[in-house]
Amino acid sequence: MVRAVSTPDANRPLRVLVTDFAWPSLDIEREILSGVGAELVVAQTGDEAELIEFASDVDAILTNWKRVPEAAVRAAPRCMVIARYGLGVDNIPVALATELGIVVANVPDFYVNEVADHTMALLLACARRLIPFTTETRSGVWSLERAPGLPRLRDQALGLVGFGRIAQALVPGARGFGLRVMAYSRRLAAAAAVPGEIAGAALDVLSREPPAAHEPLLRAPNLTVTPHAAFYSDASIHEVQTRAATNVATVLTGDVPEHVVNPAVLESDALRMRARAAPL
C-alpha cells in the first residue's frame, strides 16, 4: 500500500509556466509533463507584468533567457520548482526561491561538445583569417595581401583561461591540429601571465545581446563574432528540452532533480516540494 499525498484542489491540473524558449516547439516538454498530469502555460512576451499574472496559478516555472522577476516568484504560492534551460541562473532570484522553499534546477552540461566544436571553429577562422579573406573576395578583391604573417597552426600555443568542462573537451581537438595546449585556472597552480599582441579575437557571447548598432567592438578587423550560437545543435536542443522538463516533472512527483542549484532548500522547513508517496 502507499500513502497518498493530499494536495489542495486535487482535481486541478498541474501547471508549468514557460517564460521563453529558442526552439521551434514545446512538444517535448508537453509530452514529458503530461505524463505527470501537468499542462503548459506559455508566456507570449515574457515581460514582468505577464509573468506576474501567470505565476499566480502555476506549480513550476521553466525559463530560458527571460529574467524571472522577484515579484513573479512572490506571486507564485504554488510554485515548487524553477528550472533553467541551461547552466546560468543569473536570471533567477535563487536566494528568494530558497527562502520560499522553491527548488532551483538547471542543466549545466548539455552543450559541452557543441561549444568546444564552435570554439575550435572560431579558432581556425581566426588563425586562417577566413573572415577578412571572405569579405574581400565577396567585394571583388582577389588578393593575398593579408596572407603574409600567417603562422603555421601546428606547434603554436593555445592558452586556455579556465579549465572546466568546455576547455577540457576542447583539448583533444586542439591537439589533433598540433597545438600545444596550456591552461590557467584558479584551481590549478598559479602561473605568471605574459602580455603580448592579440592576433585576433573570436567571441560568441557579448556583455550586451544583441549589441548596439554602432558597437565599436564589432568594427575590429581581427574579430570573429557569432550570435550566442555556440550551444546550438539539434541534438543539444533536444537534450536541454528533455532534461529541463524532466527536472520539473521530477519535482512535481516528489523527487529531487538531477541538478539542484540551491541544495540547502532540500533541508528547509519551507520546502514546497511534495514528498513522494511512501509505503505504509
NORWONOR-V168083 format. One record per residue. RES is the residue in three letters. D_CENTER is the distance of its C-alpha to the mean C-alpha in Angstrom with 2 decimals. Layout:
RES|D_CENTER + RES|D_CENTER
This chain:
MET|41.35 + VAL|38.18 + ARG|37.94 + ALA|36.23 + VAL|33.75 + SER|35.23 + THR|33.03 + PRO|34.09 + ASP|34.42 + ALA|34.29 + ASN|34.76 + ARG|31.89 + PRO|28.86 + LEU|25.56 + ARG|23.22 + VAL|19.44 + LEU|18.16 + VAL|15.30 + THR|14.55 + ASP|12.90 + PHE|11.42 + ALA|11.25 + TRP|13.43 + PRO|17.19 + SER|17.83 + LEU|17.08 + ASP|19.73 + ILE|17.73 + GLU|16.82 + ARG|20.44 + GLU|21.91 + ILE|20.17 + LEU|20.79 + SER|24.28 + GLY|25.15 + VAL|25.05 + GLY|26.78 + ALA|23.91 + GLU|23.55 + LEU|20.86 + VAL|21.38 + VAL|19.39 + ALA|19.30 + GLN|20.82 + THR|19.89 + GLY|17.52 + ASP|19.77 + GLU|20.93 + ALA|24.25 + GLU|23.01 + LEU|20.42 + ILE|23.24 + GLU|25.58 + PHE|23.52 + ALA|22.36 + SER|25.99 + ASP|26.29 + VAL|23.08 + ASP|22.37 + ALA|18.57 + ILE|15.68 + LEU|12.56 + THR|10.22 + ASN|7.50 + TRP|8.31 + LYS|11.84 + ARG|13.28 + VAL|14.90 + PRO|18.30 + GLU|20.37 + ALA|23.14 + ALA|21.29 + VAL|20.58 + ARG|24.24 + ALA|25.34 + ALA|23.85 + PRO|26.47 + ARG|25.56 + CYS|21.80 + MET|21.09 + VAL|17.32 + ILE|14.24 + ALA|11.28 + ARG|7.63 + TYR|5.95 + GLY|3.07 + LEU|4.24 + GLY|5.64 + VAL|8.48 + ASP|10.51 + ASN|10.92 + ILE|12.57 + PRO|16.08 + VAL|15.80 + ALA|19.40 + LEU|20.84 + ALA|19.21 + THR|20.71 + GLU|23.98 + LEU|24.17 + GLY|23.46 + ILE|20.11 + VAL|17.74 + VAL|14.08 + ALA|11.92 + ASN|8.40 + VAL|7.35 + PRO|6.96 + ASP|8.44 + PHE|8.25 + TYR|7.88 + VAL|10.31 + ASN|13.28 + GLU|12.04 + VAL|10.96 + ALA|14.21 + ASP|16.17 + HIS|15.00 + THR|15.91 + MET|19.21 + ALA|19.85 + LEU|19.45 + LEU|21.64 + LEU|24.26 + ALA|24.28 + CYS|24.90 + ALA|27.43 + ARG|29.36 + ARG|29.20 + LEU|28.13 + ILE|27.12 + PRO|30.45 + PHE|32.42 + THR|30.93 + THR|31.37 + GLU|34.96 + THR|35.86 + ARG|34.71 + SER|36.81 + GLY|39.84 + VAL|39.94 + TRP|40.65 + SER|40.78 + LEU|39.94 + GLU|40.29 + ARG|36.77 + ALA|37.28 + PRO|39.32 + GLY|37.39 + LEU|34.84 + PRO|34.45 + ARG|34.42 + LEU|30.94 + ARG|32.39 + ASP|33.15 + GLN|31.03 + ALA|28.91 + LEU|25.11 + GLY|23.90 + LEU|20.53 + VAL|19.58 + GLY|17.63 + PHE|17.83 + GLY|14.83 + ARG|13.51 + ILE|12.73 + ALA|16.05 + GLN|17.91 + ALA|16.85 + LEU|18.05 + VAL|21.42 + PRO|23.20 + GLY|22.63 + ALA|23.74 + ARG|26.74 + GLY|27.54 + PHE|28.21 + GLY|30.40 + LEU|28.36 + ARG|29.13 + VAL|25.95 + MET|25.95 + ALA|23.27 + TYR|23.20 + SER|21.42 + ARG|22.70 + ARG|22.82 + LEU|25.08 + ALA|28.54 + ALA|28.74 + ALA|30.02 + ALA|31.40 + ALA|29.51 + VAL|31.82 + PRO|31.20 + GLY|32.11 + GLU|31.69 + ILE|28.30 + ALA|29.00 + GLY|25.83 + ALA|22.23 + ALA|19.26 + LEU|16.17 + ASP|13.00 + VAL|11.60 + LEU|14.27 + SER|15.10 + ARG|16.03 + GLU|14.46 + PRO|16.51 + PRO|19.01 + ALA|22.54 + ALA|25.00 + HIS|27.00 + GLU|24.41 + PRO|26.62 + LEU|23.95 + LEU|23.64 + ARG|27.36 + ALA|27.29 + PRO|29.00 + ASN|27.25 + LEU|23.67 + THR|21.46 + VAL|18.46 + THR|15.98 + PRO|14.01 + HIS|10.34 + ALA|10.94 + ALA|10.49 + PHE|7.77 + TYR|10.21 + SER|13.06 + ASP|14.85 + ALA|14.45 + SER|10.69 + ILE|10.43 + HIS|13.31 + GLU|11.83 + VAL|8.70 + GLN|11.29 + THR|13.77 + ARG|12.18 + ALA|10.78 + ALA|14.25 + THR|15.98 + ASN|14.71 + VAL|16.33 + ALA|19.35 + THR|19.88 + VAL|20.22 + LEU|22.38 + THR|24.67 + GLY|25.06 + ASP|23.11 + VAL|20.48 + PRO|17.00 + GLU|15.58 + HIS|13.33 + VAL|14.73 + VAL|13.44 + ASN|16.95 + PRO|19.42 + ALA|22.35 + VAL|22.19 + LEU|23.41 + GLU|26.67 + SER|27.07 + ASP|30.01 + ALA|27.91 + LEU|25.54 + ARG|25.38 + MET|24.22 + ARG|27.31 + ALA|28.81 + ARG|29.09 + ALA|32.62 + ALA|34.78 + PRO|38.04 + LEU|41.23
